[in-house]
Amino acid sequence: MKSQLPWIILSAALALLTAVLPYAAGYGQDKKTILENVAMYWQNPTWQHGALALPVALYILWKRRAQIAAQPARPSNAGFVLVILALLVYFVGYLANIFYLGYAGVMLLIAGMAVTLSGFKRAWEGVFPWLMLGFSFPLIFLESNLAIKLRYLMLDLTSSVLGLLNVGVVQEGTTLLSPPNAAAGRELGDVFSLNIEGPCSGMRSLFALMFVGALFSYFRQNGFAQRWLLFLSTFPLAIIANMVRILVLLGASTVVGQDFAIGNEEQEVSTFHFLTGIVTFLVALVGLQSLSWLIDRFWNRKPHTGAKTVSRRVTAPAS
């Protein structure tokens, strides 16, 4: 029990700093705790995965308990440097009314206390669940900066692919429209008209796929470089997967009609449109699995030594 006391104190301190102390107001009038702030954003589809980050991190720690226990506990005073830095960052964020500094302060405090109580080697064994815990915090500034760039990237990529498939398309602003066809009596946008808004840009799935990609990389590969390669591939795979979803929507509009595939004035987003969100995750997961297979095939395979097994016949000596 005595050996667990420092960790109990750390847990109590984290609960105080995240769930009890009103930290910042953001753009509101009243200050909220860090937990209240992140819980509010967890209701947003873009950041819903954040609610799973703590349970997932604790589960991975439990799964790695043998590897962690195998490392000798060598408390290091160097961890106090991180602890002091964490408290400083946390306090500056409190004064400046910036939640992001509070997030950073909490993460640094956990790292600093782990090094202080257990030493660098044992703390390193818990670095992945610590990184997974970082997904708890919504990085809204990334969402606003990436959204518009992703919208135009989706427009350019989708238009290019449709051009390669010899499918006519007209781009007006952030909307993809079917071209007019006088012979068929069709006007601009009669077959399909899809506005690439924020959700269609891939923002809702990008961060969730990064969360899933981190877990997939960790459990699917063992090497440090292999895991990072697989994880970093999540971003381009998310873009490709979202483009496939847009192509599915446009194709369905052509075959069964836009009202069913995309929606109309009464139903802005059709049921089919909503369900195609699954396509994004399926395509990304297939991509991750395929890349993981290639890593196993060409990187992780054991080198061929060229040794041959020689079969020898042994006979008993004559008596």
PyMOL commands that set and color helices and strands:
alter all, ss='L'
color gray80, all
select helices_A, chain A and resi 5-20+34-41+50-63+65-70+79-96+99-118+120-124+127-136+140-164+199-201+203-220+224-232+234-256+258-261+271-275+277-298
alter helices_A, ss='H'
color red, helices_A
select strands_A, chain A and resi 170-172+175-177+193-195
alter strands_A, ss='S'
color yellow, strands_A
deselect
rebuild
show_as cartoon
